[in-house]
Amino acid sequence: MRVKAAIHEEYRAENCTPGSPFPSSRELIKKFNVSKVTLEKVFAELQKDNIVYSVPKVGMFWGTRKNLSQCTVNMDKYKLYV
């Protein structure tokens, strides 16, 4: 999948730190000119490959949940409304 390959290459090239926010779905849909369904499939594969992880109602982040202790993102700015 070209989108998955492009995202993975960006991750490697920019040396993204674990916990860094992932670009929004809207941004990626526009950037790669793909459907939401295609992007969801890519996200699922990236999660399976431990490249990104999801926080419900917040977004996607680089890395895995295993390395959250190394996270450099201040989660206070991400408000959850339940």
Distance bins in CASP14 RR format, pairs under 12 A and 6 or more apart:
PFRMAT RR
TARGET T0000
AUTHOR 0000-0000-0000
RMODE 2
METHOD distances of the structure
MODEL  1
1 7 0 0 0 0 1 0 0 0 0 0 0
1 8 0 0 0 0 1 0 0 0 0 0 0
1 32 0 0 0 0 1 0 0 0 0 0 0
1 34 0 0 0 0 1 0 0 0 0 0 0
1 38 0 0 0 0 1 0 0 0 0 0 0
1 39 0 0 0 0 0 1 0 0 0 0 0
1 41 1 0 0 1 0 0 0 0 0 0 0
1 42 1 0 0 1 0 0 0 0 0 0 0
1 43 0 0 0 0 0 1 0 0 0 0 0
1 44 0 0 0 0 0 1 0 0 0 0 0
1 45 1 0 0 1 0 0 0 0 0 0 0
1 46 0 0 0 0 0 1 0 0 0 0 0
1 49 0 0 0 0 0 1 0 0 0 0 0
2 8 0 0 0 0 0 1 0 0 0 0 0
2 9 0 0 0 0 0 1 0 0 0 0 0
2 31 0 0 0 0 0 1 0 0 0 0 0
2 32 1 0 0 1 0 0 0 0 0 0 0
2 33 0 0 0 0 0 1 0 0 0 0 0
2 34 0 0 0 0 1 0 0 0 0 0 0
2 38 0 0 0 0 0 1 0 0 0 0 0
2 42 0 0 0 0 1 0 0 0 0 0 0
3 9 0 0 0 0 0 1 0 0 0 0 0
3 10 0 0 0 0 0 1 0 0 0 0 0
3 23 0 0 0 0 0 1 0 0 0 0 0
3 25 0 0 0 0 0 1 0 0 0 0 0
3 28 1 0 0 1 0 0 0 0 0 0 0
3 29 0 0 0 0 1 0 0 0 0 0 0
3 31 0 0 0 0 1 0 0 0 0 0 0
3 32 1 0 1 0 0 0 0 0 0 0 0
3 33 0 0 0 0 1 0 0 0 0 0 0
3 34 1 0 1 0 0 0 0 0 0 0 0
3 35 0 0 0 0 0 1 0 0 0 0 0
3 37 0 0 0 0 0 1 0 0 0 0 0
3 38 1 0 0 1 0 0 0 0 0 0 0
3 39 1 0 0 1 0 0 0 0 0 0 0
3 40 0 0 0 0 0 1 0 0 0 0 0
3 41 0 0 0 0 1 0 0 0 0 0 0
3 42 1 0 1 0 0 0 0 0 0 0 0
3 43 0 0 0 0 1 0 0 0 0 0 0
3 45 0 0 0 0 1 0 0 0 0 0 0
3 46 0 0 0 0 1 0 0 0 0 0 0
4 10 0 0 0 0 0 1 0 0 0 0 0
4 11 0 0 0 0 0 1 0 0 0 0 0
4 28 0 0 0 0 0 1 0 0 0 0 0
4 32 0 0 0 0 1 0 0 0 0 0 0
4 34 0 0 0 0 0 1 0 0 0 0 0
4 38 0 0 0 0 1 0 0 0 0 0 0
4 39 0 0 0 0 1 0 0 0 0 0 0
4 40 0 0 0 0 0 1 0 0 0 0 0
4 41 0 0 0 0 1 0 0 0 0 0 0
4 42 1 0 1 0 0 0 0 0 0 0 0
4 43 0 0 0 0 1 0 0 0 0 0 0
4 44 0 0 0 0 0 1 0 0 0 0 0
4 45 1 0 1 0 0 0 0 0 0 0 0
4 46 1 0 0 1 0 0 0 0 0 0 0
4 47 0 0 0 0 0 1 0 0 0 0 0
4 48 0 0 0 0 0 1 0 0 0 0 0
4 49 0 0 0 0 1 0 0 0 0 0 0
4 51 0 0 0 0 1 0 0 0 0 0 0
4 52 0 0 0 0 0 1 0 0 0 0 0
5 11 0 0 0 0 0 1 0 0 0 0 0
5 12 0 0 0 0 0 1 0 0 0 0 0
5 32 0 0 0 0 0 1 0 0 0 0 0
5 42 0 0 0 0 1 0 0 0 0 0 0
5 45 0 0 0 0 0 1 0 0 0 0 0
5 46 0 0 0 0 0 1 0 0 0 0 0
5 49 0 0 0 0 0 1 0 0 0 0 0
5 51 0 0 0 0 0 1 0 0 0 0 0
6 12 0 0 0 0 0 1 0 0 0 0 0
6 13 0 0 0 0 0 1 0 0 0 0 0
6 23 0 0 0 0 0 1 0 0 0 0 0
6 28 0 0 0 0 1 0 0 0 0 0 0
6 31 0 0 0 0 1 0 0 0 0 0 0
6 32 1 0 0 1 0 0 0 0 0 0 0
6 33 0 0 0 0 0 1 0 0 0 0 0
6 34 0 0 0 0 0 1 0 0 0 0 0
6 39 0 0 0 0 0 1 0 0 0 0 0
6 42 0 0 0 0 1 0 0 0 0 0 0
6 46 0 0 0 0 0 1 0 0 0 0 0
7 13 0 0 0 0 0 1 0 0 0 0 0
7 14 0 0 0 0 0 1 0 0 0 0 0
7 16 0 0 0 0 0 1 0 0 0 0 0
7 22 0 0 0 0 1 0 0 0 0 0 0
7 23 0 0 0 0 1 0 0 0 0 0 0
7 27 0 0 0 0 0 1 0 0 0 0 0
7 28 1 0 0 1 0 0 0 0 0 0 0
7 31 0 0 0 0 1 0 0 0 0 0 0
7 32 0 0 0 0 1 0 0 0 0 0 0
7 34 0 0 0 0 0 1 0 0 0 0 0
7 39 0 0 0 0 1 0 0 0 0 0 0
7 42 1 0 0 1 0 0 0 0 0 0 0
7 43 0 0 0 0 1 0 0 0 0 0 0
7 45 0 0 0 0 1 0 0 0 0 0 0
7 46 1 0 0 1 0 0 0 0 0 0 0
7 47 0 0 0 0 0 1 0 0 0 0 0
7 49 0 0 0 0 0 1 0 0 0 0 0
7 51 1 0 0 1 0 0 0 0 0 0 0
7 52 0 0 0 0 1 0 0 0 0 0 0
7 60 0 0 0 0 0 1 0 0 0 0 0
7 62 0 0 0 0 1 0 0 0 0 0 0
8 14 0 0 0 0 0 1 0 0 0 0 0
8 16 0 0 0 0 0 1 0 0 0 0 0
8 42 0 0 0 0 1 0 0 0 0 0 0
8 45 0 0 0 0 1 0 0 0 0 0 0
8 46 1 0 0 1 0 0 0 0 0 0 0
8 49 1 0 0 1 0 0 0 0 0 0 0
8 50 0 0 0 0 0 1 0 0 0 0 0
8 51 1 0 0 1 0 0 0 0 0 0 0
8 52 0 0 0 0 1 0 0 0 0 0 0
8 62 0 0 0 0 0 1 0 0 0 0 0
8 63 0 0 0 0 0 1 0 0 0 0 0
9 16 0 0 0 0 0 1 0 0 0 0 0
9 51 0 0 0 0 0 1 0 0 0 0 0
10 16 1 0 0 1 0 0 0 0 0 0 0
10 20 0 0 0 0 0 1 0 0 0 0 0
10 22 0 0 0 0 0 1 0 0 0 0 0
10 23 0 0 0 0 1 0 0 0 0 0 0
10 28 0 0 0 0 0 1 0 0 0 0 0
10 31 0 0 0 0 0 1 0 0 0 0 0
10 32 0 0 0 0 0 1 0 0 0 0 0
10 46 0 0 0 0 0 1 0 0 0 0 0
10 51 0 0 0 0 0 1 0 0 0 0 0
10 52 0 0 0 0 0 1 0 0 0 0 0
10 62 0 0 0 0 1 0 0 0 0 0 0
11 17 0 0 0 0 0 1 0 0 0 0 0
11 18 0 0 0 0 0 1 0 0 0 0 0
11 19 0 0 0 0 0 1 0 0 0 0 0
11 20 0 0 0 0 1 0 0 0 0 0 0
11 22 0 0 0 0 1 0 0 0 0 0 0
11 23 0 0 0 0 0 1 0 0 0 0 0
11 46 0 0 0 0 1 0 0 0 0 0 0
11 49 0 0 0 0 0 1 0 0 0 0 0
11 50 0 0 0 0 0 1 0 0 0 0 0
11 51 1 0 1 0 0 0 0 0 0 0 0
11 52 0 0 0 0 1 0 0 0 0 0 0
11 60 0 0 0 0 0 1 0 0 0 0 0
11 61 0 0 0 0 0 1 0 0 0 0 0
11 62 1 0 0 1 0 0 0 0 0 0 0
11 63 0 0 0 0 1 0 0 0 0 0 0
12 51 0 0 0 0 1 0 0 0 0 0 0
12 62 0 0 0 0 0 1 0 0 0 0 0
14 20 0 0 0 0 1 0 0 0 0 0 0
14 22 0 0 0 0 0 1 0 0 0 0 0
14 23 0 0 0 0 0 1 0 0 0 0 0
14 62 0 0 0 0 1 0 0 0 0 0 0
15 62 0 0 0 0 1 0 0 0 0 0 0
15 63 0 0 0 0 0 1 0 0 0 0 0
16 22 0 0 0 0 1 0 0 0 0 0 0
16 23 0 0 0 0 0 1 0 0 0 0 0
16 51 0 0 0 0 1 0 0 0 0 0 0
16 52 0 0 0 0 1 0 0 0 0 0 0
16 60 0 0 0 0 0 1 0 0 0 0 0
16 61 0 0 0 0 1 0 0 0 0 0 0
16 62 1 0 1 0 0 0 0 0 0 0 0
16 63 1 0 0 1 0 0 0 0 0 0 0
16 67 0 0 0 0 0 1 0 0 0 0 0
16 71 0 0 0 0 0 1 0 0 0 0 0
16 72 0 0 0 0 0 1 0 0 0 0 0
16 73 0 0 0 0 0 1 0 0 0 0 0
17 61 0 0 0 0 1 0 0 0 0 0 0
17 62 1 0 0 1 0 0 0 0 0 0 0
17 63 0 0 0 0 1 0 0 0 0 0 0
17 67 0 0 0 0 1 0 0 0 0 0 0
17 68 0 0 0 0 0 1 0 0 0 0 0
17 70 1 0 0 1 0 0 0 0 0 0 0
17 71 0 0 0 0 1 0 0 0 0 0 0
17 72 1 0 1 0 0 0 0 0 0 0 0
17 73 0 0 0 0 1 0 0 0 0 0 0
18 50 0 0 0 0 0 1 0 0 0 0 0
18 51 0 0 0 0 0 1 0 0 0 0 0
18 52 0 0 0 0 0 1 0 0 0 0 0
18 53 0 0 0 0 1 0 0 0 0 0 0
18 61 1 0 0 1 0 0 0 0 0 0 0
18 62 1 0 0 1 0 0 0 0 0 0 0
18 63 1 0 1 0 0 0 0 0 0 0 0
18 64 1 0 0 1 0 0 0 0 0 0 0
18 65 0 0 0 0 1 0 0 0 0 0 0
18 66 0 0 0 0 1 0 0 0 0 0 0
18 67 1 0 1 0 0 0 0 0 0 0 0
18 68 1 0 0 1 0 0 0 0 0 0 0
18 69 0 0 0 0 1 0 0 0 0 0 0
18 70 1 0 1 0 0 0 0 0 0 0 0
18 71 1 0 0 1 0 0 0 0 0 0 0
18 72 1 0 0 1 0 0 0 0 0 0 0
18 73 0 0 0 0 1 0 0 0 0 0 0
19 51 0 0 0 0 0 1 0 0 0 0 0
19 52 0 0 0 0 1 0 0 0 0 0 0
19 53 0 0 0 0 1 0 0 0 0 0 0
19 54 0 0 0 0 0 1 0 0 0 0 0
19 55 0 0 0 0 1 0 0 0 0 0 0
19 58 0 0 0 0 0 1 0 0 0 0 0
19 59 0 0 0 0 0 1 0 0 0 0 0
19 60 0 0 0 0 1 0 0 0 0 0 0
19 61 1 0 1 0 0 0 0 0 0 0 0
19 62 1 0 1 0 0 0 0 0 0 0 0
19 63 1 0 0 1 0 0 0 0 0 0 0
19 64 0 0 0 0 1 0 0 0 0 0 0
19 65 0 0 0 0 1 0 0 0 0 0 0
19 66 0 0 0 0 0 1 0 0 0 0 0
19 67 1 0 0 1 0 0 0 0 0 0 0
19 68 1 0 0 1 0 0 0 0 0 0 0
19 69 0 0 0 0 0 1 0 0 0 0 0
19 70 1 0 0 1 0 0 0 0 0 0 0
19 71 1 0 1 0 0 0 0 0 0 0 0
19 72 1 0 0 1 0 0 0 0 0 0 0
19 73 1 0 1 0 0 0 0 0 0 0 0
19 74 0 0 0 0 0 1 0 0 0 0 0
19 75 0 0 0 0 1 0 0 0 0 0 0
19 78 0 0 0 0 0 1 0 0 0 0 0
20 51 0 0 0 0 0 1 0 0 0 0 0
20 52 0 0 0 0 1 0 0 0 0 0 0
20 53 0 0 0 0 0 1 0 0 0 0 0
20 59 0 0 0 0 0 1 0 0 0 0 0
20 60 0 0 0 0 0 1 0 0 0 0 0
20 61 1 0 0 1 0 0 0 0 0 0 0
20 62 1 0 1 0 0 0 0 0 0 0 0
20 63 0 0 0 0 1 0 0 0 0 0 0
20 67 0 0 0 0 0 1 0 0 0 0 0
20 68 0 0 0 0 0 1 0 0 0 0 0
20 70 0 0 0 0 0 1 0 0 0 0 0
20 71 0 0 0 0 1 0 0 0 0 0 0
20 72 1 0 0 1 0 0 0 0 0 0 0
20 73 1 0 0 1 0 0 0 0 0 0 0
20 74 0 0 0 0 0 1 0 0 0 0 0
20 75 0 0 0 0 0 1 0 0 0 0 0
21 27 0 0 0 0 0 1 0 0 0 0 0
21 52 0 0 0 0 0 1 0 0 0 0 0
21 53 0 0 0 0 0 1 0 0 0 0 0
21 54 0 0 0 0 0 1 0 0 0 0 0
21 55 0 0 0 0 1 0 0 0 0 0 0
21 58 0 0 0 0 1 0 0 0 0 0 0
21 59 1 0 0 1 0 0 0 0 0 0 0
21 60 1 0 0 1 0 0 0 0 0 0 0
21 61 1 0 1 0 0 0 0 0 0 0 0
21 62 1 0 0 1 0 0 0 0 0 0 0
21 63 0 0 0 0 0 1 0 0 0 0 0
21 71 0 0 0 0 0 1 0 0 0 0 0
21 72 0 0 0 0 0 1 0 0 0 0 0
21 73 1 0 0 1 0 0 0 0 0 0 0
21 74 0 0 0 0 0 1 0 0 0 0 0
21 75 0 0 0 0 0 1 0 0 0 0 0
21 77 0 0 0 0 1 0 0 0 0 0 0
21 78 0 0 0 0 1 0 0 0 0 0 0
22 28 0 0 0 0 1 0 0 0 0 0 0
22 39 0 0 0 0 0 1 0 0 0 0 0
22 42 0 0 0 0 0 1 0 0 0 0 0
22 43 0 0 0 0 1 0 0 0 0 0 0
22 46 0 0 0 0 1 0 0 0 0 0 0
22 47 0 0 0 0 0 1 0 0 0 0 0
22 51 0 0 0 0 1 0 0 0 0 0 0
22 52 1 0 1 0 0 0 0 0 0 0 0
22 53 0 0 0 0 1 0 0 0 0 0 0
22 54 0 0 0 0 1 0 0 0 0 0 0
22 55 0 0 0 0 0 1 0 0 0 0 0
22 58 0 0 0 0 0 1 0 0 0 0 0
22 59 1 0 0 1 0 0 0 0 0 0 0
22 60 1 1 0 0 0 0 0 0 0 0 0
22 61 1 0 1 0 0 0 0 0 0 0 0
22 62 1 0 0 1 0 0 0 0 0 0 0
22 63 0 0 0 0 1 0 0 0 0 0 0
22 73 0 0 0 0 0 1 0 0 0 0 0
23 29 0 0 0 0 0 1 0 0 0 0 0
23 30 0 0 0 0 1 0 0 0 0 0 0
23 31 1 0 0 1 0 0 0 0 0 0 0
23 32 0 0 0 0 0 1 0 0 0 0 0
23 39 0 0 0 0 0 1 0 0 0 0 0
23 42 0 0 0 0 0 1 0 0 0 0 0
23 43 0 0 0 0 0 1 0 0 0 0 0
23 52 0 0 0 0 0 1 0 0 0 0 0
23 59 0 0 0 0 0 1 0 0 0 0 0
23 60 0 0 0 0 1 0 0 0 0 0 0
23 61 0 0 0 0 0 1 0 0 0 0 0
23 62 0 0 0 0 0 1 0 0 0 0 0
24 30 0 0 0 0 1 0 0 0 0 0 0
24 31 0 0 0 0 0 1 0 0 0 0 0
24 36 0 0 0 0 0 1 0 0 0 0 0
24 39 0 0 0 0 0 1 0 0 0 0 0
24 43 0 0 0 0 0 1 0 0 0 0 0
24 58 0 0 0 0 0 1 0 0 0 0 0
24 59 1 0 0 1 0 0 0 0 0 0 0
24 60 0 0 0 0 1 0 0 0 0 0 0
24 61 0 0 0 0 0 1 0 0 0 0 0
25 31 0 0 0 0 0 1 0 0 0 0 0
25 32 0 0 0 0 0 1 0 0 0 0 0
25 34 0 0 0 0 0 1 0 0 0 0 0
25 35 0 0 0 0 0 1 0 0 0 0 0
25 36 1 0 0 1 0 0 0 0 0 0 0
25 37 0 0 0 0 0 1 0 0 0 0 0
25 38 0 0 0 0 0 1 0 0 0 0 0
25 39 1 0 1 0 0 0 0 0 0 0 0
25 40 0 0 0 0 1 0 0 0 0 0 0
25 42 0 0 0 0 0 1 0 0 0 0 0
25 43 0 0 0 0 1 0 0 0 0 0 0
25 52 0 0 0 0 0 1 0 0 0 0 0
25 54 0 0 0 0 0 1 0 0 0 0 0
25 59 0 0 0 0 1 0 0 0 0 0 0
25 60 0 0 0 0 1 0 0 0 0 0 0
26 32 0 0 0 0 0 1 0 0 0 0 0
26 34 0 0 0 0 0 1 0 0 0 0 0
26 36 0 0 0 0 1 0 0 0 0 0 0
26 39 0 0 0 0 1 0 0 0 0 0 0
26 59 0 0 0 0 0 1 0 0 0 0 0
27 34 0 0 0 0 0 1 0 0 0 0 0
27 39 0 0 0 0 0 1 0 0 0 0 0
27 59 0 0 0 0 0 1 0 0 0 0 0
27 60 0 0 0 0 0 1 0 0 0 0 0
28 34 1 0 0 1 0 0 0 0 0 0 0
28 35 0 0 0 0 0 1 0 0 0 0 0
28 36 0 0 0 0 1 0 0 0 0 0 0
28 38 0 0 0 0 1 0 0 0 0 0 0
28 39 1 0 1 0 0 0 0 0 0 0 0
28 40 0 0 0 0 0 1 0 0 0 0 0
28 42 0 0 0 0 1 0 0 0 0 0 0
28 43 0 0 0 0 1 0 0 0 0 0 0
28 46 0 0 0 0 0 1 0 0 0 0 0
28 52 0 0 0 0 0 1 0 0 0 0 0
28 59 0 0 0 0 0 1 0 0 0 0 0
28 60 0 0 0 0 1 0 0 0 0 0 0
29 35 1 0 0 1 0 0 0 0 0 0 0
29 36 1 0 0 1 0 0 0 0 0 0 0
29 37 0 0 0 0 0 1 0 0 0 0 0
29 38 0 0 0 0 1 0 0 0 0 0 0
29 39 1 0 1 0 0 0 0 0 0 0 0
29 40 0 0 0 0 0 1 0 0 0 0 0
29 42 0 0 0 0 0 1 0 0 0 0 0
29 43 0 0 0 0 0 1 0 0 0 0 0
30 36 0 0 0 0 0 1 0 0 0 0 0
30 39 0 0 0 0 0 1 0 0 0 0 0
31 39 0 0 0 0 0 1 0 0 0 0 0
32 38 0 0 0 0 1 0 0 0 0 0 0
32 39 1 0 0 1 0 0 0 0 0 0 0
32 42 0 0 0 0 1 0 0 0 0 0 0
33 39 0 0 0 0 0 1 0 0 0 0 0
34 40 0 0 0 0 1 0 0 0 0 0 0
34 41 0 0 0 0 1 0 0 0 0 0 0
34 42 1 0 0 1 0 0 0 0 0 0 0
34 43 0 0 0 0 0 1 0 0 0 0 0
35 41 0 0 0 0 1 0 0 0 0 0 0
35 42 0 0 0 0 0 1 0 0 0 0 0
36 42 0 0 0 0 0 1 0 0 0 0 0
36 43 0 0 0 0 0 1 0 0 0 0 0
37 43 0 0 0 0 0 1 0 0 0 0 0
37 44 0 0 0 0 0 1 0 0 0 0 0
38 44 0 0 0 0 0 1 0 0 0 0 0
38 45 0 0 0 0 0 1 0 0 0 0 0
39 45 0 0 0 0 0 1 0 0 0 0 0
39 46 0 0 0 0 0 1 0 0 0 0 0
39 52 0 0 0 0 0 1 0 0 0 0 0
39 60 0 0 0 0 0 1 0 0 0 0 0
40 46 0 0 0 0 0 1 0 0 0 0 0
40 47 0 0 0 0 0 1 0 0 0 0 0
40 54 0 0 0 0 0 1 0 0 0 0 0
40 60 0 0 0 0 0 1 0 0 0 0 0
41 47 0 0 0 0 0 1 0 0 0 0 0
41 48 0 0 0 0 0 1 0 0 0 0 0
42 48 0 0 0 0 0 1 0 0 0 0 0
42 49 0 0 0 0 0 1 0 0 0 0 0
42 51 0 0 0 0 0 1 0 0 0 0 0
42 52 0 0 0 0 1 0 0 0 0 0 0
42 60 0 0 0 0 0 1 0 0 0 0 0
43 49 0 0 0 0 0 1 0 0 0 0 0
43 51 0 0 0 0 1 0 0 0 0 0 0
43 52 1 0 0 1 0 0 0 0 0 0 0
43 53 0 0 0 0 1 0 0 0 0 0 0
43 54 1 0 0 1 0 0 0 0 0 0 0
43 59 0 0 0 0 1 0 0 0 0 0 0
43 60 1 0 0 1 0 0 0 0 0 0 0
43 61 0 0 0 0 0 1 0 0 0 0 0
44 51 0 0 0 0 0 1 0 0 0 0 0
44 52 0 0 0 0 1 0 0 0 0 0 0
44 53 0 0 0 0 0 1 0 0 0 0 0
44 54 0 0 0 0 1 0 0 0 0 0 0
44 60 0 0 0 0 0 1 0 0 0 0 0
45 51 0 0 0 0 1 0 0 0 0 0 0
45 52 0 0 0 0 1 0 0 0 0 0 0
46 52 1 0 1 0 0 0 0 0 0 0 0
46 53 0 0 0 0 1 0 0 0 0 0 0
46 54 0 0 0 0 1 0 0 0 0 0 0
46 60 0 0 0 0 1 0 0 0 0 0 0
46 61 0 0 0 0 0 1 0 0 0 0 0
46 62 0 0 0 0 1 0 0 0 0 0 0
46 63 0 0 0 0 1 0 0 0 0 0 0
46 64 0 0 0 0 0 1 0 0 0 0 0
47 53 1 0 0 1 0 0 0 0 0 0 0
47 54 1 0 0 1 0 0 0 0 0 0 0
47 55 0 0 0 0 0 1 0 0 0 0 0
47 59 0 0 0 0 0 1 0 0 0 0 0
47 60 0 0 0 0 1 0 0 0 0 0 0
47 61 0 0 0 0 0 1 0 0 0 0 0
47 62 0 0 0 0 0 1 0 0 0 0 0
47 63 0 0 0 0 1 0 0 0 0 0 0
47 64 0 0 0 0 1 0 0 0 0 0 0
47 65 0 0 0 0 1 0 0 0 0 0 0
48 54 0 0 0 0 0 1 0 0 0 0 0
48 64 0 0 0 0 0 1 0 0 0 0 0
49 63 0 0 0 0 0 1 0 0 0 0 0
49 64 0 0 0 0 1 0 0 0 0 0 0
50 61 0 0 0 0 0 1 0 0 0 0 0
50 62 0 0 0 0 0 1 0 0 0 0 0
50 63 1 0 0 1 0 0 0 0 0 0 0
50 64 1 0 1 0 0 0 0 0 0 0 0
50 65 0 0 0 0 1 0 0 0 0 0 0
50 66 0 0 0 0 1 0 0 0 0 0 0
50 67 0 0 0 0 1 0 0 0 0 0 0
51 60 0 0 0 0 1 0 0 0 0 0 0
51 61 0 0 0 0 0 1 0 0 0 0 0
51 62 1 0 0 1 0 0 0 0 0 0 0
51 63 1 0 0 1 0 0 0 0 0 0 0
51 64 0 0 0 0 1 0 0 0 0 0 0
52 59 0 0 0 0 1 0 0 0 0 0 0
52 60 1 0 1 0 0 0 0 0 0 0 0
52 61 1 0 0 1 0 0 0 0 0 0 0
52 62 1 0 1 0 0 0 0 0 0 0 0
52 63 1 0 0 1 0 0 0 0 0 0 0
52 64 0 0 0 0 1 0 0 0 0 0 0
52 65 0 0 0 0 0 1 0 0 0 0 0
53 59 0 0 0 0 1 0 0 0 0 0 0
53 60 1 0 0 1 0 0 0 0 0 0 0
53 61 1 0 1 0 0 0 0 0 0 0 0
53 62 0 0 0 0 1 0 0 0 0 0 0
53 63 1 0 0 1 0 0 0 0 0 0 0
53 64 1 0 1 0 0 0 0 0 0 0 0
53 65 1 0 1 0 0 0 0 0 0 0 0
53 66 0 0 0 0 1 0 0 0 0 0 0
53 67 0 0 0 0 1 0 0 0 0 0 0
53 68 0 0 0 0 1 0 0 0 0 0 0
53 71 0 0 0 0 0 1 0 0 0 0 0
54 60 1 0 1 0 0 0 0 0 0 0 0
54 61 1 0 0 1 0 0 0 0 0 0 0
54 62 0 0 0 0 0 1 0 0 0 0 0
54 63 0 0 0 0 0 1 0 0 0 0 0
54 64 0 0 0 0 0 1 0 0 0 0 0
54 65 0 0 0 0 1 0 0 0 0 0 0
55 61 1 0 0 1 0 0 0 0 0 0 0
55 63 0 0 0 0 0 1 0 0 0 0 0
55 65 0 0 0 0 1 0 0 0 0 0 0
55 68 0 0 0 0 1 0 0 0 0 0 0
55 71 0 0 0 0 0 1 0 0 0 0 0
55 73 0 0 0 0 0 1 0 0 0 0 0
55 75 0 0 0 0 1 0 0 0 0 0 0
55 78 1 0 0 1 0 0 0 0 0 0 0
55 80 0 0 0 0 1 0 0 0 0 0 0
56 78 0 0 0 0 0 1 0 0 0 0 0
56 80 0 0 0 0 1 0 0 0 0 0 0
56 82 0 0 0 0 0 1 0 0 0 0 0
57 78 0 0 0 0 1 0 0 0 0 0 0
57 79 0 0 0 0 1 0 0 0 0 0 0
57 80 1 0 1 0 0 0 0 0 0 0 0
57 81 1 0 0 1 0 0 0 0 0 0 0
57 82 0 0 0 0 1 0 0 0 0 0 0
58 73 0 0 0 0 0 1 0 0 0 0 0
58 75 0 0 0 0 1 0 0 0 0 0 0
58 76 0 0 0 0 0 1 0 0 0 0 0
58 77 0 0 0 0 0 1 0 0 0 0 0
58 78 1 0 1 0 0 0 0 0 0 0 0
58 79 0 0 0 0 1 0 0 0 0 0 0
58 80 1 0 0 1 0 0 0 0 0 0 0
58 81 0 0 0 0 0 1 0 0 0 0 0
58 82 0 0 0 0 0 1 0 0 0 0 0
59 73 0 0 0 0 0 1 0 0 0 0 0
59 75 0 0 0 0 0 1 0 0 0 0 0
59 78 0 0 0 0 1 0 0 0 0 0 0
59 80 0 0 0 0 0 1 0 0 0 0 0
60 73 0 0 0 0 0 1 0 0 0 0 0
60 78 0 0 0 0 0 1 0 0 0 0 0
61 67 0 0 0 0 0 1 0 0 0 0 0
61 68 0 0 0 0 1 0 0 0 0 0 0
61 70 0 0 0 0 0 1 0 0 0 0 0
61 71 0 0 0 0 1 0 0 0 0 0 0
61 72 0 0 0 0 0 1 0 0 0 0 0
61 73 1 0 0 1 0 0 0 0 0 0 0
61 75 0 0 0 0 1 0 0 0 0 0 0
61 78 0 0 0 0 1 0 0 0 0 0 0
62 68 0 0 0 0 0 1 0 0 0 0 0
62 70 0 0 0 0 0 1 0 0 0 0 0
62 71 0 0 0 0 1 0 0 0 0 0 0
62 72 0 0 0 0 0 1 0 0 0 0 0
62 73 0 0 0 0 1 0 0 0 0 0 0
63 70 0 0 0 0 1 0 0 0 0 0 0
63 71 0 0 0 0 1 0 0 0 0 0 0
63 72 0 0 0 0 0 1 0 0 0 0 0
63 73 0 0 0 0 0 1 0 0 0 0 0
64 70 0 0 0 0 0 1 0 0 0 0 0
64 71 0 0 0 0 0 1 0 0 0 0 0
65 71 0 0 0 0 1 0 0 0 0 0 0
67 73 0 0 0 0 0 1 0 0 0 0 0
68 75 0 0 0 0 1 0 0 0 0 0 0
71 78 0 0 0 0 0 1 0 0 0 0 0
END
